[in-house]
Amino acid sequence: MKLSKLALTVLTASSFLLAGSAMADQHTLKEKIQAAMTSDIRSTQETARDDNRKPLETLAFFGLKPDMQIVELIPGGGWYTKILAPVVADEGQYYAAIGAGRVADTLLKEPGFEKAKVTAQDARLWREDGARFYSLDVDSLGVSNLDMVLTFRNYHNFNEQGRRKMNEVAFAALKSGGIYAVVDHTARHNEPASNANRRRVDPVLAIHEIQQAGFELVDVSDLHYREDDELRFEVGAKSVTGNTDRWTLKFKKP
């Protein structure tokens, strides 16, 4: 079937409009992330890690948008919280969940973070005597229909039960098409557990477990690939600290 000149003109114009809208969205995201990165709330120790962690490129890869409803799992001291929360403050919503006590008691009380919220406050993390990894008890994230759940360098902290529970509640909280964004330190495939790889995770294992929770693997990024990390040393060792090889995985809820 041949299209009329009018139809072709309309289709072409629509394509340009869609492309222009996507470019505008990316520009807005870039501006908001850069503004958050230069905020006075961030310490010099935090900004010193920007080149290594690449927050702008990482969040663009995951598809973050300023109007999204997002949850950050196990935010720790708030390195990523200080970027994520301001980016979605105007149009979206930021939640911190599981192990969020530090940011709740400090960062979220700061000016500009009034809208950010803590959820799943009944979540319990614990480590049995002599255990190397944490277990996790949480029924849900306490929110639903989310656009994105993110966690950075936390997957390695949990035993299998904890990892599967984290994946399960993330899946339940996301809407169809929602993104599960996960970054962690790389371990060799099928390497036996040792002190050297205690804070590393086999990416093949992670993909397998996350897919078993119902997610689809969408994309893999080499943003944090480090050829000179031989995967032999603990991530805090002087030879690799601040320069570990990390896998960056993007999943989607069908």
Secondary structure, 3 states (H helix, E strand, C coil): CCCCHHHHHHHHHHHHHHHHHHHHHHHHHHHHHHHHHCCCCCCHHHHCCHHHHCHHHHHHHHCCCCCCEEEEECCCCCCCHHHHHHHHCCCCEEEEECCCHHHHHCHHHCCCCCCCEEECCCCEEECCCCCCCEEEECCCCCCCCEEEEEEECCHHHECHHHHHHHHHHHHHHEEEEEEEEEEEEECCCCCCCCCCCCCCECHHHHHHHHHHCCCEEEEEECCCCCCCCCCCCCCCCCCCCCCCCEEEEEEECC
